[in-house]
Amino acid sequence: MSARALDHLVLPVAGLGPARARLSALGFTVAPEGVHPFGTVNACVYFADGTFIEPLAVGDAAAVEAAAAAGNSFVLGDRRFRAARGEEGLSAIVLATGDAEADHARFTRLGICGGPMVEFSRPSLDRDGKADIASFLLAFAAPEGGADAFFFACERRKVPMIDRRALERHANGATRIVAVEAEAADPRGFADFLAAMSGGAPGEDGGRVAVALANAAVRIARNSDARAPRLTGIVFGVRDPDATAALFNAGAIGYQRRDGRLHVPASAGQGPGFVFEETP
């Protein structure tokens, strides 16, 4: 099996208002609010390569409670993360798939199934407010011993007929997700789980264990104090780091420049730390 591609990353936030303000200040174009049928809401940032980040908040607490009681794996994963790590962070790695049912069967066979599948539809809007329906089927995986994060494959069963190109252009020059940064007491064990889930090959990247996906990488640092594997940061590719730094300077965004990369620490509405590096 060839390595799967990263589809998106889930970023829990306390509220979409602060998330939209923070991400906009960082130079991202933020999509209109999306509403899930099980009570969560999002405000996504889409990239030209088809990946995206999904700031996620609770919109309807009663609907979320009902979905959790019914065993909705997505809602339960979000709830576990918030209980363990708080209202802000990076909670999920999501892989692209063309057959979530086959993935669910494979995860079950490998002993890494993370719960029942979830199927849902929701309206999706472009920048001008034009709407169409998007439909998804999700298959969940989980490492032995658990993790603060959760993991699933996402089949886009119905792609909305809207023009997202305006949403994929960002003032900070970001074009893609390059890598996810993580840490674990046993990086190799966590990498083996990610490899089983994704088909990516474990290797080394800058002294860290890494799993290469088709379009990104997961880089895992050793942290002997980590109770469970956790996701700590996102690396974005930008065309011109100097232009990105100029935007941050103009907006009084705190960052550090190291080895030609811009490091923005975690902040309310942002979730994890962000890194911006030059990519073709």
ROBA-500639 format. One record per residue: x, y, z of N, C-alpha, C in turn. Coordinates in steps of 0.1 Angstrom, whole numbers, padded with zeros to 4 digits, always signed. Each point is the difference from the previous one (the first is absolute). Example, Ala and Ser with C-alpha at 12.3 -4.5 7.8 and 13.67 -1.06 7.14 Angstrom:
+0132-0057+0078-0009+0012+0000+0009+0012+0000/-0004+0011-0007+0009+0011+0000-0008+0011+0008/
//
This chain:
+0008-0012+0000-0008+0012+0000+0009+0012+0000/-0003+0010-0009+0008+0012-0001-0005+0009+0011/+0009+0010+0003-0003+0009+0011-0013+0009-0003/-0008+0001+0009-0012+0009-0001+0004+0015+0001/-0008+0008-0005+0002+0015+0001-0007+0005+0013/+0006+0011+0005-0007+0007+0010-0012+0007-0006/-0011-0001+0007-0012+0007-0004-0002+0014+0007/+0000-0001+0014+0000+0012+0007+0004-0003+0015/+0000+0011+0008+0004+0000+0014-0012+0007+0007/-0003-0006+0012-0011+0006+0008+0007+0008+0012/-0005+0012+0002+0006+0009+0010-0012+0004+0009/-0001-0006+0012-0011+0004+0009+0003+0014+0005/-0011+0008+0001+0001+0014+0005-0012+0002+0009/+0002+0010+0009-0011+0003+0009-0011+0007-0006/+0002+0007-0011-0010+0007-0008+0005+0004-0013/-0009+0000-0010+0004+0003-0014+0003+0015-0002/-0006+0009+0008+0003+0014-0001+0015+0003+0002/+0005-0004+0012+0015+0002+0002+0009-0007-0010/-0005-0012-0004+0008-0007-0010+0001+0007-0013/-0012+0005-0005+0000+0007-0012+0009+0013+0001/-0001+0007+0011+0008+0012+0001+0015-0003+0001/+0004-0010+0007+0014-0004+0001+0005-0004-0014/-0007-0009-0006+0005-0006-0013+0000+0011-0011/-0009+0009+0000+0000+0011-0009+0012+0009+0003/+0003+0003+0012+0011+0008+0004+0013-0006-0005/+0001-0014-0001+0011-0007-0004+0001+0000-0016/-0010+0005-0006+0000+0001-0015-0007-0011-0007/-0008-0008+0007-0007-0010-0006-0014+0005-0004/-0005-0005-0011-0014+0002-0004-0009-0011+0006/-0010+0004+0008-0008-0009+0007-0013-0002-0006/-0005-0012-0002-0012-0003-0007-0012+0004+0009/-0012+0001-0006-0012+0002+0008-0002-0012+0009/-0008+0002+0011-0003-0010+0010-0007-0012-0006/+0005-0012+0003-0006-0012-0004-0007-0007+0013/-0011-0006-0002-0008-0005+0011-0002-0015-0002/+0005-0008+0010-0002-0014-0001-0013-0004+0006/-0006-0011-0004-0013-0004+0005+0000-0005+0015/+0013-0002+0005+0001-0005+0013+0005+0010+0010/-0001+0013-0004+0001+0011+0010+0013+0008+0000/+0010-0005-0007+0013+0007-0001-0001+0009-0012/+0009+0011+0000+0000+0010-0011+0015+0002-0003/+0003+0004-0013+0013+0003-0004+0002+0012-0008/+0012+0005-0002+0003+0011-0008+0014-0003-0007/-0001-0007-0011+0012-0007-0006+0009+0010-0007/+0013-0004-0001+0009+0007-0009+0005-0010-0010/-0003+0003-0013+0003-0010-0011+0012+0004-0007/+0008-0010-0005+0012+0003-0008-0001-0005-0014/+0008+0005-0008-0001-0003-0015+0003-0015-0003/+0007-0007+0009+0002-0014-0003-0011-0009+0004/-0011+0006+0005-0012-0008+0004+0000-0004+0015/+0010+0003+0008+0000-0002+0014-0006+0012+0007/-0003-0001+0013-0005+0011+0007+0002-0002+0015/-0002+0011+0008-0001-0002+0015-0014+0004+0004/-0005-0007+0010-0014+0001+0004-0001+0005+0015/+0001+0013+0003-0004+0004+0013-0014-0004+0004/-0001-0007+0011-0013-0006+0004-0004+0004+0014/-0013+0004+0000-0006+0005+0013-0013-0007+0002/-0005+0000+0013-0013-0005+0003-0010+0011-0004/-0010-0003-0008-0010+0010-0004-0013-0003+0007/-0004-0012+0001-0013-0004+0006+0004-0011+0011/+0001+0004+0012+0004-0009+0011-0009-0012+0001/-0013+0003-0001-0010-0011+0001+0002-0011-0011/+0002+0005-0012+0002-0009-0011+0013-0008+0002/+0011+0006+0004+0012-0006+0003-0002-0011+0011/-0007+0003+0010-0003-0009+0011-0007-0013-0005/-0010+0003-0009-0008-0011-0005+0009-0009-0009/+0008+0006-0008+0009-0007-0009+0010-0009+0008/+0005+0006+0011+0009-0007+0008-0006-0012+0007/-0013+0002+0004-0007-0011+0006-0003-0011-0010/-0001+0003-0013-0003-0009-0010+0013-0007-0005/+0011+0004+0005+0013-0006-0004+0006+0005-0012/-0002+0013-0004+0006+0006-0011+0015+0001+0002/+0008-0006-0008+0014-0001+0002+0007+0013-0002/-0005+0009-0009+0006+0013-0001-0002+0009+0012/-0012+0000+0005-0003+0008+0012+0007-0005+0012/+0001-0013+0001+0007-0006+0012+0015+0003-0001/+0005+0000-0012+0015+0003-0001+0002+0014+0004/-0008+0009-0005+0001+0015+0004-0002+0001+0015/-0009-0007+0006-0003+0001+0014+0012-0005+0008/+0006-0011-0004+0011-0006+0007+0012+0010+0000/+0002+0006-0012+0012+0009-0001-0002+0012+0009/-0012+0006+0000-0003+0012+0009+0002-0003+0015/-0004-0012+0003+0001-0004+0014+0014-0002+0004/+0009-0005-0009+0014-0003+0003+0009+0012-0002/-0003+0009-0010+0009+0010-0004-0005+0014+0001/-0013+0002+0002-0006+0013+0001-0007+0004-0013/-0005+0012-0001-0009+0005-0011+0008+0003-0013/+0013+0001+0001+0008+0004-0012+0011-0010-0003/+0003-0002-0013+0011-0009-0003-0002-0006-0014/+0007-0011-0002-0001-0008-0013-0004-0014+0004/-0012-0004-0004-0006-0012+0006-0001-0012-0010/+0001+0002-0013-0002-0011-0009+0008+0002-0013/+0006-0012-0004+0005-0001-0014-0010-0008-0008/-0003+0006-0012-0011-0006-0008+0007-0003-0014/-0002-0013-0004+0006-0004-0013-0011+0000-0010/+0004+0002-0013-0009-0001-0011-0002-0015-0004/-0012-0003-0004-0003-0014-0004-0011+0000-0011/+0001-0009-0009-0011-0002-0009-0010-0011+0004/+0003-0007+0011-0009-0011+0005+0002-0002+0015/-0008+0008+0007+0001+0000+0014-0005-0014+0006/-0009-0006-0007-0005-0013+0005+0011-0010+0000/+0008+0000-0011+0012-0009-0001+0010+0003+0011/+0002+0013+0003+0009+0004+0010-0005-0005+0014/-0013+0002+0003-0005-0005+0012+0002-0015+0002/-0002-0008-0011+0003-0014+0001+0015-0003+0002/+0008+0008-0006+0015-0002+0001+0004+0003+0015/-0005+0012+0005+0003+0003+0013-0004-0010+0010/-0012-0006-0002-0005-0010+0009+0009-0013-0001/+0004-0003-0012+0008-0012-0002+0014+0002+0007/+0005+0012+0000+0013+0003+0006-0001+0002+0015/-0012+0001+0005-0001+0002+0014+0002+0014+0005/-0002+0010-0010+0001+0014+0003-0013+0008-0002/-0011-0007-0001-0013+0007-0002-0002+0010+0012/-0004+0012-0004-0002+0010+0010-0015+0003+0003/-0009-0008-0004-0014+0002+0003-0009-0001-0013/-0013+0001+0002-0009-0001-0011+0002+0011-0011/-0003-0003-0012+0001+0009-0011-0011+0011+0002/+0003+0012-0006-0009+0011+0001-0002+0005-0014/-0013+0002-0004-0004+0005-0013-0009+0012+0003/+0003+0011-0008-0008+0012+0002+0001+0009-0012/-0009+0009-0001+0000+0011-0011-0001+0013+0007/+0005+0011-0006-0002+0013+0005+0001+0010-0012/-0006+0012+0001+0002+0010-0010+0014+0005+0000/+0005+0003-0012+0014+0006-0001-0002+0013-0008/+0007+0011+0004-0002+0013-0006+0013+0004-0006/+0000+0008-0012+0011+0006-0005+0001+0014+0007/+0010+0008-0005+0003+0013+0007-0012+0009-0003/-0007-0001-0010-0012+0008-0004-0013-0004+0006/+0000-0012+0007-0012-0005+0007-0007-0010-0008/+0005-0004-0012-0007-0010-0008+0001-0013+0007/-0010-0008+0001+0000-0012+0008-0003-0013-0008/+0005-0011+0004-0003-0013-0005+0003-0010+0011/-0005-0012-0002+0001-0010+0010+0013-0008-0001/+0007-0002+0011+0011-0009+0000-0003-0012+0009/+0004-0012-0004-0003-0012+0007+0013-0008+0003/+0001-0006+0011+0012-0006+0005-0003-0014+0006/+0010-0009+0000-0001-0012+0007+0014-0002+0007/+0000-0002+0013+0012+0000+0008+0003-0014+0006/+0012-0004-0001+0004-0013+0007+0012+0003+0009/-0002-0005+0013+0009+0005+0011+0010-0011+0003/+0012+0005+0004+0011-0009+0005+0005+0005+0013/+0006-0009+0008+0005+0005+0013+0012-0009+0004/+0011+0006+0005+0012-0008+0004-0003-0008+0013/+0008-0011+0001-0002-0007+0012+0005+0008+0012/-0008+0000+0010+0003+0009+0012-0006+0014+0000/-0006+0003-0012-0007+0013-0001+0009+0011-0003/-0006+0012-0002+0008+0012-0003-0010+0012+0004/+0006+0012+0002-0008+0012+0002-0007+0004-0013/+0006-0003-0011-0005+0003-0013-0009-0012-0005/-0007+0003-0011-0007-0011-0007+0003+0000-0015/-0003-0011-0007+0005-0002-0013-0011-0006-0009/-0002+0005-0012-0010-0006-0008+0003+0002-0015/-0006-0008-0008+0000+0002-0015-0013+0006-0004/+0000+0009-0010-0011+0007-0004-0003-0002-0015/-0011-0005-0003-0004-0002-0014-0010+0012-0003/+0004+0008-0010-0009+0011-0004-0010-0006-0010/-0012-0005+0005-0009-0007-0009-0007+0010-0010/-0003+0012+0005-0005+0010-0010+0008+0013+0002/+0006+0004-0010+0008+0012+0000-0009+0012-0004/-0001+0010+0008-0009+0011-0003+0004+0007-0013/-0009+0004-0008+0002+0007-0013+0001+0015+0003/+0011+0004+0006+0002+0014+0003+0015+0003-0004/+0003+0013-0002+0013+0004-0004+0008+0005+0013/+0009-0008+0004+0008+0003+0012+0013+0007-0003/+0002+0004-0012+0013+0006-0003+0003+0012+0008/-0010+0009+0002+0002+0012+0008+0004-0004+0014/-0005-0011+0005+0002-0004+0014+0014-0006+0001/+0006-0004-0011+0013-0007+0000+0012+0010-0001/-0003+0013-0002+0010+0010-0001+0002+0007+0014/+0012+0001+0005+0003+0005+0013+0010+0011+0000/-0003+0011+0008+0009+0011+0000+0014-0003+0005/+0001-0011+0008+0013-0004+0005+0008-0009-0010/-0006-0003-0011+0007-0008-0010-0001-0015+0002/-0007-0005+0009-0001-0014+0003-0007-0007-0011/+0006-0011-0005-0005-0008-0010-0003-0015+0003/+0006-0004+0011-0002-0015+0004+0004-0002+0014/-0004-0012+0005+0005-0005+0013+0012-0009-0003/+0012+0003+0005+0012-0007-0002+0001-0012+0009/-0003+0003+0013+0002-0011+0010-0008+0003+0013/-0002-0011+0007-0006+0000+0013+0011-0003+0010/+0001+0008+0011+0010-0003+0010-0007-0007+0012/+0007-0010+0005-0006-0008+0011+0011-0004+0010/-0005-0005+0011+0010-0006+0010-0006-0012+0007/+0009-0009+0004-0005-0012+0007+0012-0005+0008/-0003-0008+0011+0010-0006+0007+0007-0011-0008/-0008-0006-0009+0005-0011-0009-0002+0005-0014/+0008+0008-0006-0003+0005-0014-0001-0011-0010/+0008-0011+0001+0000-0010-0010-0014-0008+0001/-0004-0002+0012-0013-0007+0002-0012+0008-0006/+0000+0013+0002-0010+0009-0006+0001+0000-0015/+0013+0001-0005+0002-0001-0014-0005-0013-0007/+0002-0011+0008-0005-0012-0006-0015+0000-0001/-0007+0006+0009-0015+0001-0001-0004+0009-0012/+0007+0011-0001-0003+0009-0011+0003-0007-0014/+0010-0007+0000+0004-0007-0012-0011-0011-0004/-0004-0007+0010-0011-0010-0002-0013+0006-0005/-0003+0012+0006-0012+0007-0004+0001+0006-0014/+0012+0006-0003+0001+0008-0013+0007-0007-0011/+0008-0011+0003+0008-0006-0011+0013+0007-0002/+0002+0011+0008+0013+0007-0001+0011-0007+0006/+0013+0003-0004+0011-0007+0005+0007+0008+0011/+0002-0006+0012+0008+0007+0011+0014+0002-0005/+0006+0011+0005+0014+0003-0003+0005+0010+0009/+0010+0008-0004+0006+0010+0008-0001+0013-0007/-0002+0011+0008-0001+0014-0005+0006+0009+0010/+0012+0005-0002+0006+0009+0009+0002-0005+0014/+0003-0013+0001+0002-0006+0013-0012-0005+0007/-0012+0002-0007-0013-0005+0006-0005-0011-0009/-0008-0009+0006-0007-0010-0007-0011+0007-0008/-0002-0004-0013-0009+0006-0008-0008-0010-0009/-0012+0003-0003-0008-0008-0009-0004+0008-0012/+0004-0005-0012-0002+0008-0012-0014-0004-0006/-0008+0010-0001-0013-0001-0007+0002+0004-0014/-0010-0001-0009+0001+0003-0014+0003+0014-0002/-0004+0009+0009+0001+0015-0003+0005+0007+0013/+0004-0007+0010+0005+0007+0012+0007-0010+0009/+0004+0004+0012+0007-0010+0009-0005+0003+0014/+0001-0011+0008-0002+0002+0014+0014-0003+0007/+0005+0011+0007+0013-0001+0006-0002-0001+0015/+0006-0010+0006-0003-0004+0014+0013+0002+0009/-0001+0009+0009+0011+0002+0009-0002-0009+0013/+0011-0004+0006-0001-0008+0013-0003+0010+0011/-0009-0004+0008-0003+0007+0013-0003-0010+0010/+0009-0003+0008-0002-0011+0010-0011+0002+0010/-0004+0013+0002-0010+0004+0009-0014-0001-0006/-0001-0002-0013-0013+0000-0007-0008-0013+0005/-0011+0003+0006-0009-0011+0004-0005-0008-0012/-0003+0007-0011-0005-0007-0012+0005+0008-0012/+0001-0005-0012+0004+0008-0011-0009+0012-0002/+0006+0011-0004-0008+0012-0002+0006+0008-0012/-0009+0008-0006+0003+0008-0011+0003+0014+0004/+0011+0006-0003+0005+0012+0006+0001+0012-0010/+0000-0002-0013+0002+0011-0009-0003-0003-0014/+0000+0010-0008-0003-0001-0015+0011+0008-0007/+0005-0005-0011+0010+0007-0008-0007+0003-0014/-0001+0013-0003-0006+0004-0012+0011+0004-0010/-0003-0003-0013+0009+0005-0011-0005+0013-0005/+0010+0010-0001-0003+0013-0005+0009+0003-0012/-0004+0009-0009+0008+0003-0011+0012+0009+0004/-0002+0009+0009+0010+0011+0003+0000+0003+0015/+0009-0007+0008+0000+0002+0014+0002+0015+0004/+0007+0007-0008+0003+0015+0003-0014+0007-0001/-0008-0003-0010-0013+0007-0001-0009-0004+0012/+0001-0013+0004-0008-0004+0011+0004+0007+0013/+0013+0001+0002+0005+0007+0011-0004+0015+0000/+0000+0006-0011-0004+0014-0001-0015+0001+0004/-0008-0009-0004-0014+0000+0004-0001-0001+0015/+0007-0009+0006+0000-0002+0014+0004+0012+0008/+0011+0007-0006+0005+0012+0007-0011+0011-0001/-0006+0001-0011-0010+0011-0001-0012-0003+0009/-0003-0013+0003-0011-0003+0008+0003-0002+0015/+0013+0002+0003+0005-0002+0014-0002-0014+0005/+0002-0010-0010+0000-0014+0004+0013-0004+0005/+0000-0006+0012+0013-0005+0006+0005-0012-0007/+0013-0001-0003+0006-0012-0007+0015+0001+0002/+0006-0012-0002+0014-0001+0000+0005-0005-0014/+0011+0005-0004+0006-0005-0013+0012-0008+0003/-0001-0013-0004+0011-0009+0003+0002-0009-0013/+0013-0001-0004+0003-0008-0012-0009+0003-0012/-0003+0013-0002-0008+0004-0011-0015-0003+0001/-0004-0005+0012-0014-0003+0002-0006+0009+0010/-0013+0003-0001-0007+0009+0009-0008-0008+0010/+0003+0001+0013-0007-0008+0010-0010+0009+0008/-0013-0003-0001-0010+0008+0007-0005-0009+0011/+0002+0004+0013-0004-0008+0011-0015-0002+0001/-0005-0010+0007-0014-0003+0002-0006+0012+0006/-0013+0003-0004-0007+0012+0005-0015-0003-0001/-0008+0007+0009-0014-0002+0000-0006+0002-0014/-0009-0009-0005-0006+0001-0013+0009-0007-0011/+0012-0002+0003+0010-0007-0009+0001-0014+0002/+0000-0004+0013+0002-0014+0003+0015-0003+0002/+0006-0008-0008+0014-0004+0002+0010+0011-0005/+0013-0002+0002+0010+0008-0007+0000-0002-0015/+0003+0011-0007+0001+0000-0015+0014+0003-0004/+0004-0007-0010+0013+0003-0006-0002+0003-0015/+0007+0010-0005-0002+0004-0015+0014-0002-0006/+0001-0008-0010+0013-0002-0007-0002+0001-0015/+0011+0004-0007-0001+0002-0014-0001-0014-0007/-0009-0001-0010-0002-0011-0008-0003+0004-0014/+0004-0008-0010-0002+0004-0014-0015+0002-0003/
//
